[in-house]
Amino acid sequence: MTPPVRVWRLRKNHTWIDAQIRDCVESDQVELQFFYDGTLVVARRWPSREAALTHAGDQLRDLQRAGWNAHW
């Protein structure tokens, strides 16, 4: 796998959530990973970067509605 690239980071009450994407070199898929305070909590492979980024955007909007703020 290639090194991950941060898609977005959110903060709320002194904690943070990161979404990262990385290419899977053994296949044509990409892996979307979510971290909570640096701990990997969810990782899922997607058939395309576009599909993974669409899902990451959906999660971003849901978390922002719940009070999380964008932070880089």
Secondary structure, DSSP 8 states (H G I E B T S, - for coil): ----EEEEEEEETTEEEEEEEEE-TTSS-EEEEEEETTEEEEEEEESSHHHHHHHHHHHHHHHHHTT-EE--
